[in-house]
Amino acid sequence: MHLSGFTCRFLGVLCLTTSIVHADGPTWASRGPGVVEITASDFPTASVGYVGTANAGIYKTSDGGLNWVSVQEDLPLDEVSALGFASAGQGLVAFRNVTDWLYRTQDGGASWTLVNPGIMTRALDFAVIDGNLIYAGGNGVFRSTDGGGNWMSASAGLPDGARIDDLSFVDAQTGYAAASRDGVFRTIDGGSNWTGANAGFPGGINLDVIAVDFTDAGTGYAVLVDGGIFRTDDGGVTWIPVNAGLAGVAVLDVSFADTDTGLAGAWVDPFDGFAGMFRTDDGGRFWSLANRGLPTTTINGFARVDAQRVYATTSGAGVFLTVDGGDQWSARGEGLPGSEDTVALAFPAPGIGYAGTADSGIFQTVDGGLSWEPMNNGLSNTDIVALAFPSSLVGYAATNFGLFKTINAGWSWSGIQVDDSSFAQPQAFRFFDEQRGYAGTGRGLYFTDDGGSDWRLIDNGLGTVEINDLAFPDVDTGWVATDDGFFQTGNAGQSWTRVMLGELSTDWDTVVFVDSQLGFASGSAGNYRTADGGQNWQSIMIGDGNELPYDIVFTDARTGYAATDRGVFRTTDAGLNWTPFSDGLFSQRIRALAFPTADRGYAATLEGGVFFIDLGSEVLFADGFEDAAVSR
């Protein structure tokens, strides 16, 4: 595992939630950092709402977005394409890649049942009129008169193969459909017949319409991929562009409170420095930024409750609420799942921790994970590979393009220039204090005894082989996993012995020593365990497919956890046997584990941020391990 830490490794949360303990045992709950992309939303009441995500399922709030809980039970884990709720309890969900099926709940997401929508193969939007009458857009338009239980085609007049991305109904009979590549269509008879409403668009314009919003039968707005926002006051007979103030802006959605007052959500580049939120009070004649309280983020959708209260969804910052029509926004993301690719963890002291991510740099918590702040000042690259904090102030970070050090708890970082031209990017650290530590690099093992100012190559038979991982229970005794074998030293690297494990003993990825005796090694030859300081090794299995772990952490002499590409596995017999321990993990690609205490654990994942588990009364502490987890 390309992590380090001289203390127990522990990572906390960005979004504070409580992990759910089911009757059959505890489960993991998502904690951040970052927020997963929101792909669909619906608020049937001012306080009860639902959001669908790109890869983490469906979440529900019952307090206006202050807290969110997963309602994913019995549902496939796929990108949510549409949500439609007639009331706080009754609703439908469709998934992007799960075609031919819808799912319906009548108890607020506590349970879901399959619905066969007949010839409708995909739903991209719902227009819920009441508890019985619902329209769905997808491969055409479809209508249900029994709350989504049965569906019939309502596509007469639409082009063959039309894909309907958005629907806007002003009453049970009158509605508008946004047809990708085909423009806007109108029905005045509940979908029995549709007619094109495109004659008023300028000639030659690409009629790729991605959103429509009508405030009455005549007045509405359409968003075109290449043309921005257009307005009609005669039901689509004529259209005029209304884009003043939106030059160069890629609008994704609009939401209007009345014929003149509305909001527009747009895509923004992360380096633009503002949120893609705009507002008009004059029917689109002019748009101005309306991003007070919003971070730099893309706004990809709206769920309007009334003229003043609107929820906005984003592509990575969660959900935001305005109660004044867009003048001010506040975050509503507690409990939504994380999104960061978290790959490295280091906790130099209880409550003080650092998380390294694959794209967004380093995050710091000083409250045990209740909140996280980016700490990237001085980093020329934010693709973190390894972290080490031998004290609360001093830390080391390896990125894809350099080695950095902080002496002020991450507030600023300075690049370390290594004189040895052979010195390559570190892939793993092991520090014993602020001055002394090892770095495994792409060209050998290095040691520093002056806080990283100078590094010397530890050769003596090891050479400049690529070091994938290292484990040093003390400064003299260590093991390294390399692309050219598994090696051991008992004299601080003055000499090395090749350790032969299995028939294939060349490619080794991970080595972990829980203490001076209990250790694990993983590579192309499989998984191995020693209980006598490396004198003897035995082959072990982790999971049915013998998963290769990225990290192993023990909380007492017998109980340990392994991070793999197929979730977390647990042992209760000092590593002889391992069983799955992944309930609640929507992302199974685990890169690091941390248990600050024996009953509280954290899992760092790719694409899903960090998950937390509270083992509670399940933990029976072993003598001598009441207060702290055993660190690697």
N, C-alpha and C positions, 0 to 999 in steps of 0.2 A: 504494500500500500504506500502510495507516495504522499504520506502525511507525516507529521511528527508531533512531538510534544513531550515535554518532560513531565507534565502533569497528566491527570485524567483528561481525556479529550471529550468536550461537551459542547453541543451547539444548541442554542435556544430558538426563539421564535421572533417573527415579525408581527404576526397576527395572533393575539392571545385567545386561545380556546381551551376547552377541557376535553381531553380524550374520552371517548365514550366507552364505558365498561359494559359489555354485553353479558348476558347470563353465562355464555360459554367462554368468557375470559376477556381480558383487555384487548383493545385494538389501537392501531396507530392513527393519529389525527394530524392533518396538515398544519404547518406553522409558518411558512415563508422561508427565507426572505423573498421579496417580490410577490406578485400576484399573477395567477394564471390568466390567460386570455379569455375574456368573456365573449361568447359567440351568440347568445340569445338571452332575452330577459322579458319578464312580464310581472307587473304589479297589479293584481286584481283589486287590492285595497291599498290604502295609504301606508299600512304597516306590514302587510304580508306580501312578499314577493319571492320570485324564483329567478335564478340565473343558470344558464347552461354554459359549460366551459369547453375549451378545445380538447382537453384530454383528462379532465378530472371529474366529469359527471355533472350532477345537478345539485345546487345548494339553495336553501330556503332561509328566509328571514321572517321573523314574526314581530320584530320591533323596529321596522323602518330601516333596516340595513345595519343596525348597530352590531348585530351578531348574526352569523350564518352557520348553518349546520348542513351536513350532507344528507340528501334524501335519495341516494343512489342505489339503495337496496333493490335487488332484483332487476336492475337495468344493465344494459351492455355499456362497457367503457369505451365510448366513441365520441367524436365531436358532436355536440348538440347543434342541430340546424334550426330548430324552431320550438318555441314554447307558446302555449295558449291556455289561459285560465279564465273560466267563467266566474269563479268565486275563489275564496281562499283555499277551499278544499278540492274543487273539481277542475282538472286540467289535463292537457295532452303534451307529449314530448315526441319529437322526431329527431333522428340521428342522421348525420351526413352519409355514413357508409353502411348503415343498417337499413337496407331498402326493403320494401314490401311490408313493413310492419310499423305501427305506431304503438305507443304505450299510454295508458290512461290511468289516472288516479282519482279516487273519490274521497280520499281521506287525508288530503294535504301532503301527499308524498310518502306517507307511511308504508304504502304498498302500491304496486303498479301491476296492471294486467295488460296482456298483449291484445292489440286490436288489428284485425286484418282489414286494411283499407281498400281491398279489391284492386282495381286497375291503377290506383295511385301508387307509384313506385317510390316517390320521394316527396317529402314536405319541406319547404323552405320558409314558409310563413303561415301563421294562422290569423284569421280575423274572427274573433269570438263575438257573436252578436248577443247571445244569452246562453243559458244552460243547455239549450237544445240545438240552436242554430249556429253552426260553425262553418266557415269557409277555410279551405287550405289551398295554398299555392305551391306548385312544384312542377311536375311534368303536366302542366295544365292547371285548371282550377277544379276543385272538388267541394261537395257540399254534404254536410251531415245534419240531420234533423233530430237526432237522438243523443246529442252530447258527445259525438265522436265514435259511437259504437258501430255505425254503418255509414258508408260513403257512396255517393254517386257522382258521376261526371257532371261538371257544370262548365264545360269548355267550348260550347258551340260558338263559332265565330272567331275563336283564337287560331292563329296559324298552327299548322301541324308541327308537333315537336316543340312548341313554345315552352320556354322555361320561365316560370313566374317566380320572381325573387321577392316581391313585396305586394301586399294587398292593403287597400284602405277603403273600408265601407263606412258610409255616413248613416245608413239605416239598413234594415233587413233586405231592401231591394236594390239600393243604389251603391255601387262600388267601383273601384278603379284597380287595375292590375298593372304592375310594372313587369314587362316582358323583356328579358335579356335579348338584345339584338333586334327586337321587334317593336319597341315603343310602348305607349300607354294604351290600354283598352278599358272600355266602360260598359257596365251593365246597369239596366234600370229595372230588371225583372228577376233579381236574385240569382243571376248567373245562368239563366236559361239561354240567354243570348248575349254576346259581346260584340261591340263595334270598336273599330280603331278610333283613337282620339289624337291623331298625330299630324293632321293636315296643317295645324298652326305652327309646327316647328320649322325653323329655317331649312331651306332646301339644301340637300347634301350633307346634313348633319348625321352623325352616327347615332342611331336610335337605341343605344345600349342603355336602358333605364334600370337603375339599381334601387330606387326608392320612390315612393309616392306618399303624399300626405294631404288629405282633403279635409277641410273644416266644415264644408257644407256641399250640397250637390253640385254647385258651380265653381267654387273657389278651391284651388288646390295647388300643390307644388310637386314637381318631378325633378329627380336628380339624374343627370346623364353623365356617363363616364367621361366623355370628352367635352361636354358643353356646360357643366355646372348645373346651377339651379334655374328652373323655368317656372313661371307662374301662369295659371289660367283663371279667368273669372267667368267663363262660359262653358264649363264642363269639358274643356279640351278642344273646343272649336278653334281657339287661338291660344298661342303661348308666347310669352315674352321672357327674355333672359333677365334674371335679377341677381347679378353677381358683383355689384359694386362693393369693393372692400374685400373681395375674395380672389384677387388676381393670383394665379399660380397655386391656388389651394385645391386639393383633391377632396371634394366633399363626398362623404359616405352615407349620411342619413340626415333627415330633417324632422322636426317635430314642432307643430304650430298649436298655440293655445287658442287663437282666433284667426281671422283672415289676414291680420297684419303682424301679429307678434309671434315670433318663432325662434328656434334654435337650429344651428347646423353643426354637425360633427364632421371632423375632417381628419385625414391622415397627416401626420407630421413626422419629419425626420428627428431622431433622438437628439441631434445636435442643433435643432432649430431654437431650442430654449423656451418654447411656449407650448401650451396645450391647444389642440385643434378644436376649440369651442368658439362659436360665433353666434351673435344675436342680432335680430332685426326687430324694429318696432314700427316699420313703415312698409310692411308687405314685401320686403326684400329689396327695396330701392337702395338701401345701404346696409352693409353688415359691419359689425365691429367685434373685436375680441371680447369674449366673456369668460375669461379663464381665471378669475380670482379664486384662489383656493385649490386650483388644479396643478398637478405637476406637468412636466413635459411629457405628453402622451397623446396617442391617437384616440379619438372618440369615435367609436364604431356603432353606437346605437343608443336609443332612448326608450324609456318606459314612462309615459306621462300619466300622472294621477289626476291632476287638475291644472288650472292655468298657472299656478305658482310652483307646485311641487312636481319636480321632474327628476328621475333617476337617469344618470348617464353611465354607460358601460365603456370600458376601454380595452386596449390590446395588451395590457400588462400592468396596469396600475389599479385595477379593481373597479369598484362601483363608487360613484359620487352622487350626492343629493344636493339639489337647490330647493329652497322653500320660498324664494322670491323671484322666480322666473328666470334665473340665470345670473343675477348680480353677484352672488356668492355661492361657492360650492364647498362641501365638506365631505371628507372621506367616509365611506361606509363599507369597510372591508374586513372587519374583525371576523376571522374564521374562514375566510376564503383561502383556497389552497395556494401554495407557493409556486413559483415558476423558475427560479434560478437554478442553473446547473451548478450545484454546490459540490466541490471536489476536494476541499481541504479544510480542516478544522484545527484550532488550537485554543486551549483554555489555560492561561497561566495562573489563574486564581478562581475560586468559586465566584460565579456571577459575571466574570470578565472573560469574554471570549471573542474569537475572530473566525469568520467564515470566508474562505476563498472560493470564488466562483469562476466559471470558465469564460465568462464574457464581461462581467460587471465589476471585477475587482474584488476588494476586500470589504467586508461588513464587520462592524464591531457592536457588541452588546456590553453594557455595564450593569445591567439589571437582570442577569440570568436568562436573557433572551426575550424579555417582554417587549423590547424594541431593538431595532437594528439601524445603524447609520453607516453610509459608505465612508470609507477611510482611504482615499486614493490619491491624496495630495502628494505629488512627486513621482508617482508611478507612471512610467512612459508606456506601459502596456498593462492591460487589465485582465489578461488571460492567465489566471493563477494556476500554478502547477503544484506548489508545496508551500507550507507555512510552518514556522516554528516560533514559539514565544517562550523562551527560557525564564522570563520574568514578566511582570505586569507592564513594564516600560519598554523592554528590549525585544524586538522581534525581527524575523527574517522572512522574506517572501521571494520565491522563485516564480518568474513568469516565463512566457515563451520567448522573451527577448531580454532577459537580464536577471540579475540578483540585486535585491534591495534590502535595506535595513532601516528600522525605526528605533529611536531611543526615547520617544515620547508617546508611547502607547498607540502608535498608528496615526497620530495626527499629521505627521509628515514622514515621507520616505526618501532615502538617498540611495542612489545607485552605487553598488560596490564594484570597483574596477579590479579585476584579478590579473596580476602580471603574467601568470602562466597562460600562454596562448592556447594550450591544450584544454584549459578549463572550460567545460561546457555547462549548459543549463542544468542546475540541480533538479533531480526528480524525487529526492527524499532527503529529509533532515533527521538528525538526532543530536540535540543539544543537552549538555549536562548542567550548564550554567550559562551566564551571559557571555563568557569568553570561550569556552571549549565546546566544540561540536564537530560532527561529521556531516559531510554532504555527499550523497551519491549522485553522480552526474552521468552524462552520456559518454564520458571518456574517463571513467575511473572514480576512485574514492579519494576524497580530500578531507583534510583535518585542519582546523584552526584553533589556536589557543590565545588569540588576541582580539576576539570579538569580530572576526570576519575580515579584518584588514589584510591579513595574509593567509593564504591557503596552500598547503603542501600536499602533493600527490602521495598517497599511501600505496606504493607499488609492491615491491618485495614478493613477486610471484603472482600478484593480482593483475597487473598491467593496466591498460587504459580501456578495459572492457566496459560496456554500458551497464551501469548499476540501476536496476529497476526498483529495488527496495533494500532496506538495511534494518538491522535490529542489534542494538548494543545494550544489554542489561547493565553493563558498567563500561567504563572508558577503555578497559583492556579486552573484554570478551565481546565478540561480535560475529554476526553472520551477514552476508550479502547475497542477494538474489540477482543474478546477471543473465544476460543473453548467452553466456558461455559457460554456465554452471553455477553451482551453489558452493560457497566458500565460507570457511570458519577461521577466526583468529583468536588466540588467547593471550596475545602480547601487544595489543594496540596496533596491529597491522604490520609488525616487524616480519611476520611470516604468516602464510596462509596455507590452509589445507583444503583441497577439493573434497566435498562431501558427495558421495555417490548414493543417490536414492532412486531406485527403480531402474528400468532398462534404458529409459531416455532421461538423461541427466544433464541436459545442456541449457534448456530455456526455463528460467525460473522468474516468477513475477512478484511473489509476495513472501515476506518472512516476518513473523511476529513472535516475540517472546514476552509472555505475560509476566514472568519473573525469571530468575536465573536457571530454573529447571524446566518449566513448561513452555514449549514453543511449537510453532506450526510453520510449515513451508509449503508453497503451492507453485505449480508450474506445469510444463507439458507432461511430466511424469505423474501428475495427479496431486493429491493432498497427503501430507505427512505430518506426524505428531511425534514429539519427544517429551518424555517426562523426567529425564535425567540429565538435562543440560546439553543435549546433543550427542551423548555417547551412543544412544540407540534411537532409531526412528522406526515408526510403523505406519503403514498405509491406512488412511481413513477415508470414509465417504462423507461428503456434505451434500445431502439431497440425493434424489434418485439418479440425477444426471451427473453426480459428483461435481457440483459447482465449484469454481475456483474463486476464493474470496478476495476482495480488495482490502478488507480490514477485518480484524478480529479483536473484540474487547471482552474482558472478563470482569464480572462484578463481585465474584468471590472465588474460592479455590476450585469450585466445580461448575459454576454457571457462567456461560459465555455466549457471545452473539457474533455471527459472521455476516458480513455485507457481501452480497453477490449480485449478479445480473438477473437473478430470479428471486429477489427479495432477501429477507433476513431469515437466518436459520439460528436455532438455539440448541445449546448443549447443557445438560445438567449432570454430566459425568466426566467433567474435565476434558471434553473434546473427543471422547471415544465415539459418541453417536450424536447426530444432529437432526433436528426436525424443523419443518417450516414454521416461521413465526412472523407472518406478513399480513395478518388481517388488517384491513384499512389502508394498506399501501396501494394507491392507484398507480404510482410509479414504482416499478420493481427493480430498477437499475440503481442499486445502492452503492455509494462510493465511500462512505465513512459512517462510523457509529461512535456514539459517546454516551456514557452513563456517569453523570456527575455523582449520583448516588445509586445504590443497588436497585432502587425502585423507580427511577426516572431516567428514561432513555431517549436518545435522539438519533435519527437516521437521515443522512444527507444523500439526496438523490439527484439524478439527472432528470431535468425537465419538470420536476415536481417540488423543488425546494426541499424543505426540511420537515420531517414528521416527528411527532412526540408521542411517547407512550408512558402511561402511569400504571405501573404494575401493582401498586397499592399493597393490599394484604396478601397478595400472591407470593410476595418475597419472604422467604425465611432466611434471615441473616446468619451467615456462618460466623463462628468465633473470630473476632479480630477484624471483621469487615463491616461493622455497623455503620460507619460514617463516610466511607469513600469507596469508590470503585477502584479496582486494580487497573493501573494504566499500563500501556504497552511500553 
